[in-house]
């Protein structure tokens, strides 16, 4: 049986990734969401260069998106909203995963409250 998501395909994959990871915040107490400044300092330096790279690749015809699989909402420089969400959510779930491993292993990085 094949499920057809159509224009929600990209967002559906992102939702799957988030649902597969967000529980780590609650169950393992990763404390990622309660430190928004730290989270932004980790994500923004990733988002900006990749958006620039995407904008360039799209403008040169090196990169494109299947319009049948994205929402069809475009930002500046023809970057789909789905792609911006990707650049935000994938680093976010990566941080959640890293913090979950740290929580389970008891690894310290020096910023913990004594």
Helices and strands as residue ranges (DSSP letters): G 6-8, H 9-21, H 23-27, H 36-59, G 76-78, H 81-105
